[in-house]
Amino acid sequence: MPNQEFPVPLTDPLADPRAQWLAGKTAAVAGGGLSGPLGNVGFAMAWLYHRAGAQVAVLDRDNAAAERTVAAITEDGGNAKVFEVDVLSQESTSTAVAAAAEQFGSLDVVATSIGGGGATSVFGLSEEEWDRAFDLNLKSAWRLMVASEPHMTNGGAIVTVSSGAAEGRGPAMPYSLAKAGVEKLTTGAAATLAPRGIRVNCIRVGMIWGAFAARGMDEKMREIRRKNVALQTEGNPWDIASAALFLSTDQARWISGQVLSVDGGGFAIRSTGAAGADTLQKN
Ligand SMILES: NC(=O)c1ccc[n+]([C@@H]2O[C@H](COP(=O)([O-])OP(=O)(O)OC[C@H]3O[C@@H](n4cnc5c(N)ncnc54)[C@H](O)[C@@H]3O)[C@@H](O)[C@H]2O)c1
């Protein structure tokens, strides 16, 4: 028998953490193709959006990868469709996004996982390498935002992806500079799009294992990387995608313009000279 004098206040949707937060909504994921057997961030985002009830537009330049994601979602009873795109071209991006919006009516969530390259020092690299890193990591996110905004509903959300390489005093690489730009683009876009009710957030990805990392790393390097993580475990694409899901739903309705590090606590401080270093467990 409910207490009439002191009713339990459960009227807010946030009181149910397991709600189908994206039911009836559309999510577009750039780089959402399943790019390898280890899985990748874009695929994991697309899958979680589907599991949260959304219909999913899978935007990818690799048609076979995009078809794998769509097949997985369709087999699971969901609704997804491939939209071939090259985010290095504004025309291609605008065409694909417009086609996705037309197919599904409008866009509520737009996420991108696309990035990479340019992991060499700024000293001794070609201008083409510099431009490519900025094009792939930063301009691609900008192109996607510009193409998507007119099709997005009020209350929509955009999620971008940067990297731990963008923080601290690490070496200057075009990749890290471009990812730092993604973070600034995110906070700026959040301010600009706030009057439209669109939230924009970024996930700063730590050292995860997945298709992206496996392309440039052997097992020895992987183990060194794991030990450099404060929690001593490596993350995977699901760690990133579940943060993206949270930021994409009304569970995060009051969060915008943020850069969320999903990185196992960041780098472990192993320097013996650092204050408090002797309190860290050695292994
Ligand atoms: N793995 C790590 O340790 C790590 C660390 C920090 C940041 N990150 C970031 O995470 C992201 C990696 O995400 P992922 O796992 O989804 O990557 P992924 O490279 O496995 O997948 C990217 C997808 O994007 C598609 N794609 C690439 N270029 C494209 C283009 N020009 N147009 C359209 N589609 C294109 C690919 O076909 C692929 O399906 C990158 O932004 C990377 O910088 C990764």
The ligand as a Gaussian input file, in Angstrom:
#p B3LYP/6-31G(d) Opt

LIG

0 1
 N       43.094000       1.688000     -29.137000
 C       43.602000       2.604000     -28.375000
 O       44.445000       2.311000     -27.515000
 C       43.154000       4.027000     -28.521000
 C       43.682000       4.960000     -27.646000
 C       43.286000       6.259000     -27.727000
 C       42.348000       6.639000     -28.681000
 N       41.852000       5.741000     -29.551000
 C       40.884000       6.226000     -30.546000
 O       39.788000       5.323000     -30.664000
 C       39.350000       5.346000     -31.998000
 C       39.433000       3.942000     -32.545000
 O       38.154000       3.523000     -32.690000
 P       37.785000       2.140000     -33.366000
 O       38.168000       1.055000     -32.427000
 O       36.347000       2.216000     -33.751000
 O       38.768000       2.164000     -34.652000
 P       38.953000       1.256000     -35.889000
 O       40.094000       1.914000     -36.595000
 O       39.057000      -0.191000     -35.599000
 O       37.583000       1.457000     -36.678000
 C       37.359000       2.627000     -37.327000
 C       36.265000       2.428000     -38.369000
 O       36.227000       3.672000     -39.053000
 C       36.238000       3.436000     -40.439000
 N       36.909000       4.547000     -41.101000
 C       38.234000       4.851000     -41.050000
 N       38.469000       5.935000     -41.823000
 C       37.282000       6.314000     -42.349000
 C       36.881000       7.355000     -43.201000
 N       37.758000       8.222000     -43.709000
 N       35.582000       7.472000     -43.511000
 C       34.686000       6.593000     -43.035000
 N       34.992000       5.574000     -42.227000
 C       36.294000       5.427000     -41.880000
 C       36.966000       2.124000     -40.640000
 O       36.573000       1.514000     -41.849000
 C       36.572000       1.331000     -39.403000
 O       35.438000       0.532000     -39.647000
 C       40.214000       6.297000     -32.789000
 O       39.621000       7.586000     -32.873000
 C       41.463000       6.335000     -31.940000
 O       42.197000       7.512000     -32.136000
 C       42.218000       4.430000     -29.483000

